[in-house]
Structures are given as structure tokens and as C-alpha cells.
């Protein structure tokens, strides 16, 4: 490894340590409340939500595959790939903030519209990340990888540790991962962002909250994507 790669390796280790830390009191309380709410929702409703988000994500994946420039990082060093990703991320954060401010200012109906719009922005960014780091998204396993990256970014403590384990050991485990657990995927994601999205629908503060929340959600996804791909490229050993 060169000097930059050694530094990136250390940053991945620090990132994994951070992921393994327990969430704050507010995040844990929010997750506990969401779990109780989910237990009250009829199974049929969960099935409808799961199928809706599954179809939404798959449609976004298909569209992103057509519009993303392939192999953007060909010939670049890891340092240059990281720099390119950060430039792309800045643009996506601005787009997400503008979209959040616009839908937040529009009240409940436009606030609801924010969910699929933000989801599509996040998925498009993950396609860009995969392309920059040299992975072929025409392969099913690579599309599955970005869904696990997405899940890692937006999930509870317990699920985050399980997902990190999958990504750390991707080469040995990918053959056994035939299909994502879509109910778990949608439930973890909804639980993670529900509090911010509810505030976004409130008159008077919705635009500010929407812009701030969306900007930070993209920032978190960017950190997760960069380190997940660094982890693969550098073949970082699982942390004991």
C-alpha cells in the first residue's frame, strides 16, 4: 500500500469502530417507539409497504443503471477516486437539500412526495459510487451490494452490525445472498428517517428541516459508500 492507502485503511478501521458503537439515547428511544408502532400495524399493511418500496427501489435501480456513466474511475488511484466521489457527493447533497426544502415548504402532501424523490437521489448516488470505484452494476451481485450499503447507512444498532458483517465478508458470503429481506429493508429505513420526515411536514419549519435532514442523510450515505468500497478495494480484514 502507498501512503494514502494506508491512511484510508486506518480511516476504514475508525469508521467500523464508530458503526459498532451504541446509538445515542434519542435514536434508541425513537427506534423503540417505532418498533411498538410497527407491532400495531397489521401484517397486510406491512406487506403492502414492503412491496411498494421493493418496486420503487427496483425501478430506481433500473433507471440509474441506464443513466450512470460506466467505469468513471478507470485508471484512477484510490486517492483520485475518493476525490471524485466527494465532488459528486457535494452535488447530490445540494440536490437533496433543495428537494427537501421544496417539499418541506409544501406541507403534508409534498412532504409525502419527498420519500420517493429522496430515495431515487440516494440510489443514483450509490450507482455513481460503484462506477467510480470500478464495480460493474450490470451484475446482480453488485446491485445487491449497494442495497446492503444503503441498509448499513440507515438502520438500527443490531441491524447495522449484521449488515457490516455481510459487507466485510462479501466475497465469501455473496453467493448465499439470493435476495434482500425487503420487509426488513423498508422497515429499518422508515424507522430511521420517520422522525425527520414528520418534522418536515410541519408548517413553518418544514423547509428548513427538509433541507437540513436531506443534506445530512446524503452526507451519511456518502461516508458509508466511500468506506464500504474502500474496504473491498483494500481488503480490510474484519475487525475482531
C-alpha positions as CSV (number, residue, x, y, z in Angstrom):
1,X,0.0,0.0,0.0
2,X,1.1,3.6,-0.6
3,X,0.8,6.3,2.0
4,X,-2.7,7.4,1.0
5,X,-4.0,3.8,1.0
6,X,-2.5,3.2,4.5
7,X,-4.3,6.4,5.7
8,X,-7.5,5.2,4.1
9,X,-7.1,1.8,5.7
10,X,-6.9,3.5,9.1
11,X,-10.0,5.6,8.3
12,X,-11.9,2.4,7.4
13,X,-11.0,0.9,10.7
14,X,-12.1,4.0,12.6
15,X,-15.3,4.0,10.6
16,X,-16.1,0.4,11.6
17,X,-15.4,1.2,15.2
18,X,-17.9,4.1,15.0
19,X,-20.5,1.8,13.4
20,X,-20.1,-0.7,16.3
21,X,-20.8,2.0,18.9
22,X,-24.2,2.1,20.5
23,X,-26.5,4.9,19.2
24,X,-27.5,7.8,21.4
25,X,-30.4,7.9,23.8
26,X,-32.7,9.8,21.3
27,X,-32.0,7.4,18.5
28,X,-32.6,4.3,20.7
29,X,-35.8,5.8,22.1
30,X,-37.1,6.6,18.6
31,X,-36.3,3.1,17.4
32,X,-38.1,1.6,20.5
33,X,-41.2,3.7,19.8
34,X,-41.2,2.8,16.1
35,X,-40.9,-0.9,17.0
36,X,-44.0,-0.6,19.1
37,X,-45.9,1.2,16.3
38,X,-44.8,-1.4,13.8
39,X,-46.2,-4.2,16.1
40,X,-49.6,-2.5,15.9
41,X,-49.6,-2.3,12.1
42,X,-51.5,-5.3,10.5
43,X,-49.3,-7.7,8.6
44,X,-51.2,-6.9,5.4
45,X,-50.2,-3.3,5.6
46,X,-46.5,-4.3,6.2
47,X,-46.8,-6.5,3.1
48,X,-48.2,-3.6,1.0
49,X,-45.4,-1.2,2.2
50,X,-42.8,-3.8,1.6
51,X,-44.0,-4.5,-2.0
52,X,-44.3,-0.8,-2.7
53,X,-40.8,0.1,-1.6
54,X,-39.4,-3.0,-3.3
55,X,-40.9,-1.9,-6.6
56,X,-39.8,1.7,-6.0
57,X,-36.2,0.7,-5.4
58,X,-36.1,-1.8,-8.3
59,X,-37.5,0.9,-10.7
60,X,-34.9,3.4,-9.4
61,X,-32.1,0.8,-9.8
62,X,-33.1,0.1,-13.4
63,X,-33.3,3.8,-14.2
64,X,-29.9,4.6,-12.5
65,X,-28.2,1.8,-14.4
66,X,-29.2,3.4,-17.7
67,X,-28.2,7.0,-16.8
68,X,-25.0,6.4,-14.9
69,X,-21.7,6.7,-16.8
70,X,-19.9,3.4,-16.5
71,X,-16.4,2.9,-15.1
72,X,-15.8,6.5,-14.2
73,X,-12.8,5.7,-12.1
74,X,-10.8,3.7,-14.8
75,X,-7.1,4.4,-14.4
76,X,-7.5,6.5,-11.2
77,X,-5.7,5.9,-7.9
78,X,-7.7,5.4,-4.8
79,X,-7.0,9.0,-3.8
80,X,-8.4,10.3,-7.1
81,X,-11.4,8.0,-6.8
82,X,-12.1,9.4,-3.3
83,X,-11.7,12.9,-4.5
84,X,-14.1,12.3,-7.5
85,X,-16.7,10.7,-5.2
86,X,-16.5,13.7,-2.8
87,X,-17.1,16.1,-5.7
88,X,-20.1,14.0,-6.8
89,X,-21.4,13.8,-3.3
90,X,-21.3,17.6,-2.9
91,X,-23.7,17.9,-5.9
92,X,-26.0,15.2,-4.6
93,X,-26.2,16.9,-1.2
94,X,-27.1,20.2,-2.7
95,X,-29.8,18.5,-4.9
96,X,-31.2,16.6,-1.8
97,X,-31.3,19.8,0.2
98,X,-33.1,21.8,-2.5
99,X,-35.6,18.9,-2.9
100,X,-36.1,18.7,0.8
101,X,-36.7,22.4,1.2
102,X,-39.2,22.4,-1.7
103,X,-41.2,19.5,-0.5
104,X,-40.9,20.6,3.2
105,X,-42.3,24.0,2.3
106,X,-45.3,22.4,0.7
107,X,-46.8,20.8,3.8
108,X,-48.1,17.3,4.2
109,X,-48.8,16.3,0.6
110,X,-45.4,17.5,-0.8
111,X,-43.7,16.1,2.3
112,X,-45.0,12.7,1.4
113,X,-43.7,13.1,-2.1
114,X,-40.2,13.7,-0.6
115,X,-39.9,10.0,0.2
116,X,-39.6,8.5,-3.3
117,X,-37.7,11.6,-4.6
118,X,-35.1,11.3,-1.9
119,X,-34.8,7.6,-2.3
120,X,-34.1,8.0,-6.0
121,X,-31.4,10.6,-5.3
122,X,-29.7,8.2,-2.9
123,X,-29.8,5.2,-5.2
124,X,-28.4,7.3,-8.1
125,X,-25.6,8.4,-5.9
126,X,-24.8,4.8,-5.0
127,X,-24.6,3.9,-8.7
128,X,-22.1,6.8,-9.2
129,X,-20.0,5.5,-6.3
130,X,-19.9,1.9,-7.7
131,X,-18.9,3.3,-11.1
132,X,-16.2,5.5,-9.6
133,X,-14.7,2.6,-7.6
134,X,-14.7,0.3,-10.6
135,X,-17.6,-2.1,-10.0
136,X,-19.9,-3.4,-12.7
137,X,-23.5,-2.8,-11.9
138,X,-24.8,-4.9,-14.7
139,X,-24.0,-7.8,-12.3
140,X,-26.7,-8.7,-9.9
141,X,-24.3,-9.1,-7.0
142,X,-23.1,-5.5,-7.4
143,X,-26.7,-4.2,-7.3
144,X,-27.3,-6.3,-4.2
145,X,-24.1,-4.8,-2.7
146,X,-25.3,-1.2,-3.0
147,X,-28.6,-2.2,-1.3
148,X,-26.6,-3.5,1.6
149,X,-24.6,-0.3,1.7
150,X,-27.9,1.6,1.8
151,X,-29.1,-0.6,4.6
152,X,-25.9,-0.1,6.5
153,X,-26.3,3.7,6.3
154,X,-29.9,3.7,7.6
155,X,-30.5,1.1,10.2
156,X,-30.6,0.4,13.9
157,X,-27.7,-0.8,16.0
158,X,-28.4,-4.5,15.7
159,X,-29.1,-4.5,12.0
160,X,-26.1,-2.3,11.3
161,X,-23.8,-4.8,12.9
162,X,-25.3,-7.7,10.9
163,X,-25.1,-5.7,7.7
164,X,-21.5,-4.6,8.3
165,X,-20.6,-8.3,8.8
166,X,-22.1,-9.1,5.4
167,X,-20.1,-6.4,3.7
168,X,-16.9,-7.2,5.5
169,X,-17.1,-10.7,4.2
170,X,-18.7,-10.0,0.9
171,X,-16.6,-12.3,-1.3
172,X,-17.3,-15.3,0.8
173,X,-20.9,-14.5,1.5
174,X,-22.3,-13.0,-1.7
175,X,-23.1,-16.5,-3.2
176,X,-25.5,-17.2,-0.3
177,X,-27.4,-13.9,-0.6
178,X,-30.0,-14.6,-3.2
179,X,-32.5,-11.9,-2.3
180,X,-32.6,-9.0,0.1
181,X,-35.0,-9.2,3.1
182,X,-37.3,-6.4,1.7
183,X,-39.6,-6.1,4.7
184,X,-36.6,-5.6,7.0
185,X,-35.1,-3.2,4.5
186,X,-38.2,-1.0,4.3
187,X,-38.9,-1.1,8.0
188,X,-35.4,-0.2,9.1
189,X,-35.3,2.7,6.6
190,X,-38.7,4.1,7.5
191,X,-37.9,3.8,11.2
192,X,-34.6,5.6,10.7
193,X,-35.9,8.6,8.8
194,X,-39.5,8.9,10.2
195,X,-38.8,11.4,12.9
196,X,-37.1,13.9,10.5
197,X,-39.8,13.4,7.8
198,X,-42.6,14.1,10.3
199,X,-40.9,17.3,11.3
200,X,-40.5,18.2,7.6
201,X,-44.3,18.2,7.2
202,X,-44.9,20.8,9.9
203,X,-45.9,24.2,8.7
204,X,-43.3,26.9,9.2
205,X,-40.3,24.7,9.8
206,X,-40.7,22.1,7.1
207,X,-38.5,23.7,4.5
208,X,-35.6,24.2,6.9
209,X,-35.9,20.7,8.4
210,X,-36.3,19.1,5.0
211,X,-33.2,20.8,3.6
212,X,-31.1,20.0,6.7
213,X,-32.3,16.4,7.0
214,X,-31.8,15.5,3.4
215,X,-28.4,17.1,3.3
216,X,-27.2,15.1,6.3
217,X,-28.8,11.9,5.1
218,X,-26.8,12.1,1.8
219,X,-23.7,13.0,3.8
220,X,-24.1,9.9,5.9
221,X,-24.7,7.8,2.8
222,X,-21.6,9.2,1.2
223,X,-19.4,8.3,4.2
224,X,-20.9,4.8,4.2
225,X,-20.4,4.2,0.5
226,X,-16.9,5.5,0.4
227,X,-15.7,3.3,3.3
228,X,-17.6,0.3,2.1
229,X,-15.9,0.4,-1.3
230,X,-12.5,1.3,0.3
231,X,-13.0,-1.8,2.5
232,X,-13.4,-4.0,-0.6
233,X,-10.6,-2.5,-2.5
234,X,-8.1,-2.6,0.4
235,X,-9.3,-6.0,1.5
236,X,-9.6,-4.7,5.1
237,X,-9.7,-7.7,7.5
238,X,-12.9,-7.9,9.6
239,X,-12.4,-6.2,12.9
240,X,-12.3,-8.6,15.9
